[in-house]
Amino acid sequence: MTTWKLGDHTVNRIGFGAMRLDPATAVAVLRRAVELGVDHFDTAQFYGAANELLREALSPYPSEVLIATKVGPGTSLERGFYYATNAAELRAQVEDNLRVLGVDVLDLVNLRVPDDSGSLADQFAVLAGMRDEGLIRHLGVSNVRVEQLQEAVGIAPVVCVQNSYSVDDPLIDLCAAQGIAYVPFSSIVGPSSAAVQAVADAHGVSPQQVRLAATLRRSPNILAIPGTGKIPHLEQNVAAGAIQLTPEELATLTD
């Protein structure tokens, strides 16, 4: 797999998203992921048991492994699902991630903002303060527009943007020019088109592998984080990094 610099780690461009972990298989899947060279794991405390499963499977964490979590969204018995809006709530979420993952410092924290949100300056400044305290090594933003990224960069260094994938997202190239990783989610879900199926048949792989390979070809700063609860799917996802798509095939996939 090719690599990209994410903060102070050089990571393989196919990582692992923990949202879809199955508690029955998670430990085996996560340990197999490390064996396959996966060194970038994406998680969040509001994903349910994901952080607990990561800790059970991988702690003490190998030095090459980077765990990225996110804050902003939260859940509680009293409030249900909510977005943190003040310093106390954000600090509580960071501290929950530290405690459950079993670490003293979080490698990377993404601030996830709601759809159609406005300024993120106040919330991002809170995380920047915790970075200065030594609780967080690196910061990113999620579900953002160009102006929100620019706002965040003016407060503290940003090492990644995590957005729902669109091949035309202007943030992909903007981030590439600034050395910022673009980490798409939802990049391989959905039905397969006839074009994708034709390319998959030509390579003897699945349509999901073709979509993942095409996503990686879009720009060298893209770090994919497909998730799965099954080892065969994990192995297919990692193998997608070796699929060589021709310019003609890529053109059919983006028409």
C-alpha positions in Angstrom: 0.0 0.0 0.0 1.1 3.6 -0.6 1.4 5.9 2.4 0.7 9.5 3.5 2.0 11.5 6.4 -0.8 11.9 9.0 0.5 14.1 11.8 3.7 12.5 13.1 2.8 9.1 11.6 3.3 7.8 8.1 0.3 5.6 7.6 -0.9 3.2 4.9 -3.6 4.7 2.8 -6.1 2.0 3.6 -7.1 2.2 7.2 -10.0 0.8 9.2 -13.3 2.4 10.4 -14.5 1.0 13.7 -18.2 2.0 13.4 -19.3 -1.4 12.0 -17.4 -3.6 14.4 -19.2 -6.8 15.5 -18.4 -7.5 19.2 -18.4 -11.2 18.4 -15.6 -10.9 15.8 -14.0 -7.6 16.6 -10.9 -8.7 18.4 -9.9 -11.2 15.6 -10.7 -8.6 12.9 -8.7 -5.8 14.5 -5.7 -8.0 15.2 -5.8 -9.3 11.6 -5.9 -5.7 10.4 -2.7 -5.0 12.1 -1.1 -8.1 10.6 -2.1 -6.9 7.2 -0.4 -3.6 7.7 -3.4 -1.4 8.7 -2.0 1.3 11.0 -4.8 4.0 11.0 -7.9 3.2 12.9 -10.9 5.5 13.0 -13.3 5.4 16.0 -15.5 7.5 18.3 -16.9 7.1 21.8 -20.4 7.5 20.4 -19.9 4.5 18.2 -21.0 2.3 21.1 -18.5 -0.4 22.1 -15.8 0.5 19.4 -13.3 2.1 21.8 -13.6 -0.8 24.3 -13.1 -3.3 21.5 -10.0 -1.4 20.2 -8.5 -1.4 23.6 -9.3 -5.1 24.1 -7.8 -6.1 20.8 -4.8 -3.8 20.5 -3.7 -2.4 23.8 -0.8 -1.9 24.5 -1.0 -0.2 21.1 1.9 -0.9 18.6 3.9 2.3 18.2 3.1 2.4 14.4 -0.7 2.4 15.0 -2.5 5.7 15.0 -6.0 5.9 16.5 -8.2 8.8 15.3 -11.3 9.6 17.3 -13.9 12.3 17.0 -15.8 14.5 19.3 -18.8 16.8 18.9 -21.6 14.2 18.7 -22.5 12.5 21.9 -25.1 10.3 23.5 -26.5 10.2 27.0 -29.4 8.7 28.8 -30.8 12.1 29.7 -30.3 13.8 26.3 -30.1 11.0 23.7 -28.0 12.1 20.7 -26.6 15.6 20.9 -23.8 17.9 19.7 -21.4 19.3 22.3 -21.6 23.1 22.3 -19.4 24.3 25.1 -16.0 23.7 26.6 -17.2 21.4 29.4 -19.0 19.1 27.1 -16.1 18.8 24.7 -13.6 18.2 27.5 -15.8 15.5 28.9 -15.9 13.8 25.5 -12.1 14.0 25.2 -11.7 12.6 28.7 -14.1 9.7 27.9 -12.1 8.8 24.9 -8.8 8.9 26.9 -10.3 6.7 29.6 -12.0 4.1 27.4 -9.1 3.8 24.9 -6.8 3.5 27.9 -4.3 6.2 26.8 -2.8 9.3 28.3 -2.8 11.2 24.9 -5.1 10.9 22.0 -3.2 10.6 18.6 -5.8 12.5 16.6 -9.1 14.1 17.4 -11.5 15.2 14.7 -14.2 17.8 15.5 -17.4 16.7 13.8 -19.8 19.5 13.2 -23.5 19.2 12.3 -24.8 19.5 8.7 -25.2 23.1 7.6 -23.4 24.4 10.7 -21.9 27.8 11.0 -18.7 28.9 12.7 -16.7 26.1 14.4 -14.1 28.5 15.9 -15.3 28.3 19.5 -15.3 24.5 19.6 -12.1 24.1 17.7 -10.3 26.6 19.9 -11.3 24.4 22.9 -9.7 21.4 21.3 -6.6 23.5 20.4 -6.3 24.3 24.1 -6.4 20.6 25.0 -3.8 20.0 22.4 -1.6 22.6 24.1 -2.2 20.8 27.4 -0.8 17.6 25.9 -4.0 15.7 25.9 -4.2 15.6 22.1 -1.4 15.3 19.6 -3.1 16.3 16.4 -6.4 17.8 15.3 -8.8 17.4 12.4 -12.2 18.5 11.3 -15.2 16.5 10.0 -18.3 17.2 7.9 -16.9 20.7 7.0 -17.0 23.2 4.1 -14.0 25.1 2.7 -14.6 28.1 4.8 -14.8 26.0 8.0 -11.5 24.4 7.2 -9.9 27.8 6.6 -11.4 28.9 10.0 -9.9 25.9 11.8 -6.4 26.3 10.1 -6.3 29.8 11.4 -6.6 28.5 15.0 -4.4 25.4 15.0 -2.7 23.0 12.6 -5.2 20.6 10.9 -3.9 17.3 9.8 -7.0 15.8 8.2 -10.5 16.5 6.9 -13.1 13.7 7.3 -16.0 14.2 4.9 -18.6 12.1 3.2 -17.0 11.2 -0.1 -17.7 13.0 -3.3 -15.3 12.8 -6.2 -15.9 16.6 -6.8 -15.4 17.8 -3.2 -13.2 20.9 -3.6 -11.6 20.1 -0.2 -9.8 17.1 -1.7 -7.5 19.2 -3.8 -7.3 22.0 -1.4 -6.2 19.6 1.3 -3.6 18.0 -1.0 -2.1 21.4 -1.7 -1.7 22.0 2.0 -0.4 18.5 3.0 -3.7 17.7 4.8 -5.1 14.2 4.6 -8.6 13.8 3.2 -10.3 10.9 4.9 -13.6 10.0 3.2 -16.4 8.0 4.9 -19.2 6.3 2.9 -17.0 5.9 -0.1 -17.8 2.3 -1.0 -21.5 1.9 0.1 -24.4 1.7 -2.2 -25.5 -0.2 -5.3 -23.0 -1.1 -8.0 -23.3 0.5 -11.5 -22.8 -1.4 -14.7 -19.5 0.4 -15.3 -18.2 -0.6 -11.8 -19.3 -4.2 -12.4 -17.6 -4.4 -15.7 -14.3 -3.2 -14.3 -14.7 -5.6 -11.3 -15.3 -8.5 -13.7 -12.2 -7.5 -15.8 -10.0 -7.6 -12.7 -11.7 -10.5 -11.0 -12.5 -8.5 -7.9 -15.7 -7.2 -6.2 -17.4 -3.9 -7.1 -16.6 -2.6 -3.6 -12.9 -3.2 -4.2 -13.1 -1.3 -7.5 -14.8 1.7 -5.8 -12.2 1.7 -3.1 -9.3 1.5 -5.6 -10.9 4.4 -7.6 -11.3 6.5 -4.5 -7.6 6.0 -3.7 -6.6 7.0 -7.3 -8.5 10.3 -7.0 -5.7 12.0 -5.0 -2.6 10.8 -3.1 -3.8 12.5 0.1 -7.0 10.3 0.4 -6.9 7.8 3.3 -9.7 5.3 3.1 -11.3 3.9 6.3 -13.6 1.0 5.2 -15.1 -0.9 8.1 -16.2 -4.5 8.4 -17.0 -7.1 10.9 -15.6 -10.0 8.8 -12.0 -11.0 8.1 -12.6 -12.0 4.4 -14.1 -8.5 3.8 -11.1 -6.9 5.6 -8.7 -8.8 3.5 -10.5 -7.7 0.3 -10.4 -4.1 1.4 -6.7 -4.2 2.0 -6.1 -6.0 -1.3 -7.9 -3.2 -3.1 -4.9 -1.0 -2.6 -3.0 -3.1 -5.1 -5.6 -2.9 -7.9 -4.2 -1.0 -10.9 -7.0 0.8 -12.7 -6.2 2.2 -16.2 -7.0 5.8 -17.2 -9.7 4.4 -19.5 -11.3 2.4 -16.6 -11.2 5.4 -14.3 -12.9 7.5 -17.0 -15.8 5.0 -17.2 -16.2 5.1 -13.5 -16.4 8.9 -13.3 -18.6 9.6 -16.4 
